[in-house]
């Protein structure tokens, strides 16, 4: 049970009123309004609202709106809009674990609020900085900022939402420091304020805080009563995220009091709703809670299955959090770099426009001097061409930014999905070792080295493909062609993959005439063959055949190298999708297995074949097998 509580405790202690901004219908309406808005302060306000609405549960999506709001507010010198945008953007970076940058943005927002004498902005800024220090474990600086906010909480103009945020965060801070009476005091203040203002969701949240506190100190009867009331209010407020969390907290109390049937019923409801609304953190806690419930019933097999689900989802969420932070840092770096380029080009364009105006004045003054007019006209045309060139450079910079973002998203998706699999396999092996040692299963221990070898080979293959893909994307790929003996090269490939083929009872054969050569890069050609043969082995059933061959094309100018298998084949639509330029797709599924691989193997083969002056094609018939052929020049081009 102790392993379940921290996740939900963290949710309650750190939850703010951001949940009020998670109205998906409101987000959709704001996005519909955005294209029609003029480039003025109203656009800044809508961009900032979108950033705030998304910052808690979709911080990466919120970043784009927040950065745009800050940039436009600076351009328009809209200080009130800039203050709000900085506060909301700082919350995004805090949620992405970039605390230093978040503090920098919140400090700038606080200075603006003080300049504008905006009481709500001042209290909000101190509260936000206190929460960032609190999250980093720096309770001294957290309290210093909260104390500044608390001293101004009664100032006219401070909104109820900001007051609730401060009281709730103060309650969480004092509970964290073990000062329970003060924690209870501020949490009760937040609860009473929410009740007075008719904020059911806020009242439910802070009742949940109180219930969590009583749960921690072991007063289960009071905790149960408070959490039941919080659940009732959340249901009345139609807030599914709070309902899901409170159901799981109440279920944890019921588990501790041995009311297992109701605990399981609430947990299953929470799991169902969590999956439906995409609240994966609560789905994770639900899996853990179900494992504890089944363990309490001594249903250890079911408990183990729930625990496995928990571990798998936990790995996914951890990877997502790390990639989200990395994406935010990368986005911030690239945005700053491109902004500098665009600023420089814009300044040059303005300088050209100034020169154009000066030339027009000169033309008007010297209209009677035909020679002077001709010379100035030529200068004007040259300036216009330079202005057009700068405009083209701006367009190119924008296109490069979009391409960088696309490549980054594709590569992060690949790394998140595929490198986690082999690493998770190593973690699973350590658990199996512990299990076999406890059960005395020597046969199981003897099987583990083979599993470790396979996982290591798989990981090595993934890293090779990712490295080669990265080199092709940077344009730094070294091309070193030479005259290759193809029969020797194919026999090397046969020797490399022969043991794997024998283990699966697959016939691997080579057919290439002695002396047949091609003008190609040895490393690129081996990489193509390694990927194609590896994929053929995955897709060929036990007892099947794989043939490697090399022949001259009819015009004697090229050499065609083929890898044919007797696997289950693919429909034409899948073949076309695999050959689509620039697309990273998952490879063909293997028999009885889920899809695996980075999706970079075939695009890498296509790129390497093209780089060497050849082409790659696929012919496949469902149920009969697949033939992949690529061509190479016979002699130096």
N, C-alpha and C positions, 0 to 999 in steps of 0.2 A: 504493500500500500504506500510505503514511503516513497517509492519511485514514481508514483502517479501524481502526487500532489504538486511538485514544483512547477510543472507546466501551467496548471490552472492558477496556482498562486501568483505566478508571474503575470498572467493575463489580468487578474483582478488588481494587483498592486500597481500595474503600469497603465491600465486602461484609462483613457481620457474621454472627453466628449466627442472625439473623432467619430465615434459610432453614429452620431446624429447626422454626419455628412455622408453616410454610405448609401443614400437613397439612389439606387441604380437608375430609377426613372428620372430623378433630378439630374444625374450625370448625363444621361442621354439628351435631355432637353438643353442643357448647357452646350453640349457638343453640336447640336443642331443650330443653335444660335450663332456659334462662333464664326462660320464662314461669311455671314452677312454683316458682321460688325465692322464699323470703320476703324482705322488705326488711330484710336484715341484712348482716353482713360476708361471708357466702358469695356473696351477689349482687354485692357489690363485687368479689370475687375473680374471678368468672366474667366480668363486664363488662371487667375489666382484661385478662384472658386473651384475650378476643375482640379487644380493641384491639391487643394485641401481635401476635396471630396475623395480623392484617390490615394492620398499619401499614406494612409494607415495599412491598407491591404493590397495596394498595387503601386508601391513607391516608384518602381522603374517607369511605369506609365505616367505617374504624376511628375516625374523629373522634367519631361519635355515641356509640359505646360508651365511648370514653375520657372524653368530657365527662360522660356519665351516671355513670361510675365515680367521677370526682372529686367531682361534686356529692353523690352518695350518701355517699361516705366522709366528706365534711365534715359532712353532716347527722348521721351516726352517731358522729362524732369517732373514726373508725377510722384512726389515724395510720399503722400499717403498710400498710393497704390504700391510703391516700391517697398514701404514698410510691411504691408500685408504680405506681399509676394515673398519677401525675405523670410518672414516668420514661417510661412507654409513650406517654402523650399528647404529651410533648415530642418523642419520636421521630417521631410523625405530623407535627407542625408542621415539624420539620426536613426531612422528606421532601417537604413542600409548599413549601419554600424560605422559610418564615417563621422565619428564624434568631433574631431578637430575642425573639419570644414563646417559641420553643423553649428558649432559654437561661433565660428567666425561670422556666419550669416546672421545668427541670432544677435550677436553683439552689434553688428551694423544696423539691424532692425531696431535695437534698443536705443542707439544713438539718434536715429531718425525720430523715434517716438518722443524722446526727450526734446529734440529740436522743435517738433510739432506740438509739444505739450499734450500729447495724446495719452491720457491716463490708462485706457485699456491696453494700448500698445506697450506701455512701460511695464505694467503688471504682467502682461502676457510674455514679454521678452524675458524678464527675470524668472518667471515660472518655467519657461521652455529651457533656459540655461540650467536651472536647477535640476530639471528632469534628466538632462543629458549627463550632468555630473553624477546624479543618482544612479543612472544606468551603468556608468563606468565604475561604480563602487566608491566614488569620492564623496562621502557623506558630509564632509566638512564644507566643501565648496557648494554642495547641493543646498545645505541649510543656509549658507551665507546668501545665496540668491533667493531662496524661498523667503528668508526673513525680510529682504528688501521688498519683495512683492507683498508680503503680509502687512508691512507698514503702510502700504498705499491701497490696500484692498477696499477701504471705505471711501476712497476719493470718488467724487461724482464722475460718471462716464465709464466706470469699470463695469463690463457686462456680466450678467449672471453666469454665462458660460465660462468666462475667465475665472470668476470666483469659485465655481464648482471645480474647475480644473486644479486650482491652487489648493483648495481644501482636501480634495481627493489625493493629490500628490503628497501633501504634508502628512496625511494619515498613513500612506504607504511608507514614507521615509521613517516615521517614528516606529511603525511596526518593524521595519527592517533593522532599526537600531536597538530593538528590544524595549523601547519606551512605550509600553502598551497603553498606559492611561492617556498620554497625549495622542497616540494613534487613534484611540477610541474617540477622544474629544473632537478631533478634526474630521474624522469620518462621519460622526453623528451630525456635525455642522453641515457637511455636504449633503447628507441624507435629508435633513430638515429643510435645507434651502431648495433642494429638488422637489420635495413634497409641496412646499409653499408656492412654487412657481408652476406646479402642474406638470413637471417633467417626470413622467412615469419611468422612462428608460433610465434616467439618471438616478432616480430613487431606487430602482431595482439594482443598478450597478453597485451603489454604495451599501445597500443592504447585503449584497453579496460579499462586499469587503468585510463587513462585520461578521457575517456567517463564516467566512474564511478564517478570521482571527479566532473565533470560538472553536473552530475545527482544529486549528493548530494547537491550542492549549488543552484540547481534550474534552471540552464541554459540548458533547455531541447533541444533547437535547436542545439547547439554545441554538446551536448551529443549524440543526434540522429545521427548527421553526423559522429562523430568519431566511434560510435558503428556500423554503417552501413559499414564503411570502414574496421573495425576490422573483422566483419562477412565475408566480401568479401575475405579478406586475409586468414582467417582460412579455408574457403571453398576451396580456391586455394591450400592451404597447405595440404588439406585432413586430417585435425585434428578434428575428430568428437567430442572430449571432449570440445575443445575450441568453436567449432561451436554451440554446445548445450548451453553452458553458455552465449555466446554472443547473441544467439537468445532470451534467456530469459531476458537478460539485455535490449536489444532493445525493447522487448515487454513491459517491465516495463516503459520505456520512452513513448511508444505509449499509454499505459494506462493512464499515467498522462496527456497526451495531447489529451485524449478522442478519439484516433484512435482505437476503440475497435475491429473492424473486423480484421485489420492487426495484432493487438496484440494477438488476439485469434489464428489466423492462425500460427503465429510464435511459440506460446506456445505449440500448439498441435504438431508441427513438433519437437520441443525440447523434448517433452514428449515421442514421438515415438522413437526418436533416443536415448534418455537417457535410456529407457527400453531395447533397443536392445543391447547397449554396457554395460549395468549394472552400469550406472552412477546414483546411487540412490539419491545422494545429490541433483542433478539437477532435478530428478523426483519429489522429495519433494518440491523444490521451484516452479516447474511447477504446482503442485496441488494448492499451495498457491496462485500463480498468477491467475490461472483459477477461484478460488473462488473470488478473487478481481474483475476480469473482469465481472463475472456473477452478483456480487453485484452492480457494476457500471451500469449494465443493468437492475437492480432491479429484477433480476431473483433469488430470494432468496432461493428457493428450490434447484436449481442447485448449488448455492453458498454453501449451507449447505452440499450437497453431496460431493463437492470437498474438503470442510473443513474436513469432516469425513475421507476422504482418506489421507489428510495431517496428521491428528492426528495419524492415525494408522501407517503410514510409519515412522513418527517421533519417535514413541515409539520403533519401530523395530531398527531404526538407533541408537537411544540412548542406547538401550540394547546391540547392537553389539559393540558400542564404549567402553562401560564399560567392556564387556566380553573380548574384544581385549586387553585392558589394563591389566585386571586380568590375562589373558593367558600369556602375555609377562612377568609379574612379576613371575608367577608360573614357566614358562619355564626357566627364568633366575635362579631361586632358585634351581630347580631340576637339571639343567645343571651343576651348580657349585658343587652341592653335588655329582653328579655322576662323575664329573671330578676329584674330590678329591679322591673318591674311586678307580677310574681307575689309577690315578697317584700313589697311594699307592701300588696297586697290581703290577703295572709295575715296580716300584722300587724293590719290593720283587722278581719279576721275574728276573730282572737284577742281583740282588744279588745272586740268585740261579745259573744263568749262569756263574757268576764270580767264584763261588765255583766249578762249573763243570770244568772250565778251570784249576783251581788249582789242582783238583783231577786228571785230565788227566796228568798233568806234573809229579805229584807224582807217578802215575802208571808207566810212562815211566822210571823214575829214579830208581824205586824199582822193576823192572820187574823180577829180580832174586830172590826176596824174596816172596815165594809163599804165606806165611801167610799174609804178608803185602798187596800183590796184591789182595787176596781174600777180606780182610777188606776194602780196598779202592774201589774195585768193588761194594761191597755192599753199600758203602756210595754214589757212583755215581748213582746207581739205585734208592736209596731213594731220592736223589736230583732231579732226573728226574721225579719221581712220584710227588714230591712237585711242580715242575714246571708245570706238567700237571694239578695238582689241582688248581694252580693259574690261568692257562689258562681257566679252567672250570669256575672259579669264575668270570673272566672277561666276559666270554660269558653270565653267569647268570646275571651279572650287566647290560649288554646291553639289555638282554631280559626284565628285570624289568623296564628299562627306557622306552622301547617301550610299555609295558603294562600300565605304569603310564600315558603315553601320550594318549593312547587309552581311558582309563577310564576317564581321564580329559576331552577330547574332547566330549565323550558321555554325561558326566554329565553337562558340560557347555551348550551343545545343548539342553538338557532337561530343564535346568533352564531358558535359554533364551526363549524357545518356550512356556512353560506352566505356569510358575509363572507369566508371564506378563499378561496372560488372565484374571485371577481373579482380579489382581490389577487394570487393565484397566476397569473392570466392576465397581469397586468402584468409579473410576474417572467419569465414565459415569453416575452413580447414582447422583453424585453432580451436574452434568450438567442438569439432568432431574429435580432435585429439583428446581434449578433456573428457568428452563423452566415452570414447573407447577405453581410455585409461580407467575411468570409473567403473565401466562395465566389464573390463577385462577382455575386450574383443580384439584379439591379436590379428585376426584376418582383416578386420577393418583398418587397423593401423598399417598393415602391409599395402593396402590399396592407396593410402594417402600420398606416397611419393609420386605416383602416376598423375594424380589429380593436381598436385602442385606443379608438376612439369607442364601439364596441358595449360594450366592457367598462366604460367610464366610465358610459354610460347605464344599464347593468345595475346597477352599484354605486350610482348615484344613486337608482334606483328602490328598491333594497333599503333604503337609508338612510331614504328617505321613509317607507316602510312601517313600519320599526322605530321611527322617531320618532313617527309617528301612533299606533302600537300602545302605545308607552310612555305617551303622553299619555292614551289611553283607560284604561290600567291605573291611573294616578294619580288619575283622576276630575277632572282639571283641564281637560278639553276645553271650549273656548269654542264655544257654539252661537249663531250669528248669522243667523237666518233672514231671508229677503227674498223678494219676488215675482220668480222667475226666468223668463226667456224660454227655453223649452226648445229651440225650433228653433235659436236662436242658440247655446245651450250645446252642442248636439249637433254643429253645424257646426264649432265650435271644436275639439271632440274629433276630428272627421273631419280637420281640417287638421293637428292635432298628429300623428296616426298615419298620415296619408295616405302620406308618403314610405316608411315601413316596409312598408305594404301593397303599394305599387307595386313595391318591391324584390322582394317575394315573389310578385308577379303575383296578388295577392288583390284582389277587388273589395270596396271599402268604401263603403257607401251610407247615406244618412240619410232617414228618412221621418217628418216631424212637422209638424202643422198650424201655420201661422203664427198667432201670438197665444196659443198654448197656454202656460199658465204653471203654476208650482207654488210653494208656500210652503216654501222649503228654504234650507239653508246652502250657499252657492256652493262653498266649498272642500271640504266633505264630499262634495257631489254629484260634483264633478270627480274627487275621489280614487276614488270608487266606479267611475265610468266609465273612468278611466285603468286601474285594475286589471282590470276586466272585458274591456276591449278588448285590453289587452296579453296577457291569457291567451288570448283568442280568436285573436289573431295567432299565438301559439305553437302552437295546436292545430289550425290550419287548413292543409291542404296547399296546395301551389302550384296556382293556378287556382281556388281556392275563393272563397267569398263571406262577407262579414260585414255584417249589417244592424243599424243603430241606429234605434230607433223610439220614439215617445211617443204614447200615446192615453189618453183618459178611461176610467175603469172604468165598469161599467154603472150604478152608483149616482151617478155624477157628483161624488163627494166626493174621489176620489183620482185621481192620474195614474200610469199604469203606463209605465215606461221599460224597454225590452227591448234586449238585445244577443244576436243570434243568429248562429251560425256553422255552416258546412257541414263541420265537422271529423269526427273519428271517433267522437265521443260517449262516453258512459260507461254502465256498468250501474247499475241502481237502488241496489245496495248501496254503490257508491262515492258516489253522489249523497247518500244518507242520511248517510254518514260525513263528507262535506264540510260538511253542514248541522248536524252535532252541535254543541250549544252549548259554547263554551269550548275547543274542540279545535283545535289548530294542526296541520294536515296538509299534506303536500306537495301542490302543485298537480297538475293533470292532466299526464301526460307528453306532451311534444311528439313529433311524428313524427321518428323517427330520432335522437332525442336522449335523454339521461338527464334525470331530473327536475331541475328547477331552481327557484329562488325561495326565499323565507323561510318559506312556509307561513302567513304573516300576511295575505296579500292578501284572501282570502275572509272570514276572521274579521273583518278590518277593515271590509269592505263590509257584513257583517251588523250590526256594531256601529253604523256610521254610518247605515244605513237605519233601524234601530230608534230611534236617537237622534232622528231627524227625524220619528218617528211613522209610519213605514212598515214594510214587510216585504220580505224577499228570498226568492225561490224559484228552483229549478233544474228544468228539464225536459230530459231527454237520452235519446237512443236510439242504441245502439251502431251505428256505421256511417252514421248520418244527420245527426248534429250535435247541438248543445247550444244551449238558449235560457235565458239568465239574466234574470229580471225582478225589478225592485224598484219599490215604490210610494212616492209622496210625497203629502202633503196638497195639495189644490188651492188652498185658502185658509188664512188664519191660523186655527189651532185655538184 
